[in-house]
Amino acid sequence: MTNDTIYFPAEDGPRALTIVQLDDSIEVHLSTCRQSRGCLATRALTYRKHGMTLVHSSSHDSGCGDFRETIAAVPVSDVTEADVREFHERALIQLPLVRIAIDLHYAKQRSIDLALAGEERGHG
């Protein structure tokens, strides 16, 4: 498991992004920035590799898409680059727990897929 972090300015303020390769076909992006609702937050999203393209499938709250979670958030009024850097580094400490949550997310999906496949065979 490898990871790289970049810190950069954006229109809405400073940002941090860490990309962690989970295996050859999936990676998780942990991003920290000030959210529009007034909090400093770090989110984790998984992306699947399809050739040279990264794809994140949204679940629309069904639990069937790729992993997407806010892993840390705190209300703020203003955010500096130093704030983002410190908050992001603290959030990265949770990476082993994020990995467990990702594994559970996809295990749940596999269970649902198997159950649905079983139902289809039973009704055929």
C-alpha positions in Angstrom: 0.0 0.0 0.0 1.6 3.3 -1.2 0.4 6.8 -0.8 1.3 10.3 -1.8 0.0 13.6 -0.4 -0.2 16.9 -2.2 -1.2 20.3 -0.8 -2.5 22.9 -3.1 -4.6 26.1 -3.3 -8.1 26.1 -4.9 -10.8 28.7 -5.6 -12.6 27.8 -2.3 -9.4 27.6 -0.2 -6.4 25.3 0.5 -6.8 21.6 -0.1 -5.0 18.4 0.7 -5.2 15.1 -1.2 -3.7 11.7 -0.4 -4.0 8.9 -2.9 -3.6 5.4 -1.5 -3.2 2.4 -3.9 -5.2 -0.4 -2.2 -4.5 -2.9 -5.0 -4.0 -3.0 -8.8 -7.6 -2.1 -9.5 -8.7 0.3 -6.7 -7.4 3.3 -4.9 -8.8 5.6 -2.2 -8.6 9.4 -2.3 -8.6 11.2 1.0 -9.3 14.9 0.5 -9.4 17.7 3.0 -10.9 21.1 2.4 -13.4 23.6 3.7 -16.9 22.4 2.8 -19.7 24.8 1.6 -21.6 24.1 4.9 -18.8 25.7 6.9 -16.7 22.8 8.2 -13.2 21.6 7.6 -13.7 18.0 6.5 -11.7 15.0 5.2 -13.6 12.6 2.9 -12.6 9.2 1.6 -13.7 8.0 -1.8 -12.7 4.9 -3.7 -12.0 4.8 -7.4 -11.8 1.7 -9.6 -9.3 1.7 -12.4 -10.7 0.9 -15.9 -7.8 1.1 -18.2 -6.4 4.6 -17.9 -9.6 6.0 -16.3 -10.6 6.2 -12.7 -14.3 5.6 -12.0 -16.3 6.3 -8.8 -19.9 4.9 -8.9 -22.3 6.8 -6.7 -24.6 4.7 -4.5 -27.3 7.4 -4.0 -27.7 6.0 -0.5 -28.4 2.5 -1.7 -25.0 1.2 -0.4 -24.3 -0.4 -3.8 -21.8 2.1 -5.2 -18.2 2.8 -4.4 -17.1 3.8 -0.9 -17.7 7.4 0.1 -17.5 8.7 3.7 -16.6 11.8 5.7 -14.0 10.5 8.1 -13.4 13.7 10.1 -15.1 17.1 10.2 -15.0 20.2 12.5 -16.9 23.5 12.2 -14.7 26.5 11.1 -15.1 30.1 10.0 -11.8 30.5 8.2 -9.2 28.0 7.0 -5.5 28.4 6.4 -3.1 26.1 4.6 -1.6 25.2 7.9 -5.1 24.3 9.3 -5.7 22.0 6.3 -2.3 20.4 6.5 -2.6 19.6 10.3 -6.2 18.4 10.0 -5.4 16.2 7.0 -2.3 14.7 8.7 -4.5 13.9 11.8 -7.1 12.3 9.5 -4.5 10.1 7.9 -3.9 8.4 11.2 -7.3 6.8 10.7 -6.2 5.2 7.4 -6.1 1.6 8.9 -9.8 2.1 10.1 -10.8 3.6 6.7 -9.3 0.5 5.0 -11.4 -1.8 7.3 -14.5 0.3 6.5 -13.7 0.0 2.7 -13.3 -3.8 3.0 -16.6 -4.1 4.9 -18.4 -1.9 2.4 -17.4 -4.2 -0.5 -17.9 -7.4 1.5 -21.5 -6.2 2.1 -21.9 -5.6 -1.6 -20.7 -9.1 -2.4 -23.2 -10.6 0.1 -26.0 -8.7 -1.5 -24.9 -9.8 -5.0 -24.8 -13.4 -3.9 -28.2 -13.2 -2.2 -29.7 -11.7 -5.3 -28.1 -14.3 -7.5 -29.6 -17.0 -5.3 -33.1 -15.5 -5.5 -32.8 -15.3 -9.3 -31.9 -19.0 -9.5 -34.7 -19.9 -7.1 -37.3 -18.1 -9.2 -36.1 -19.5 -12.5 
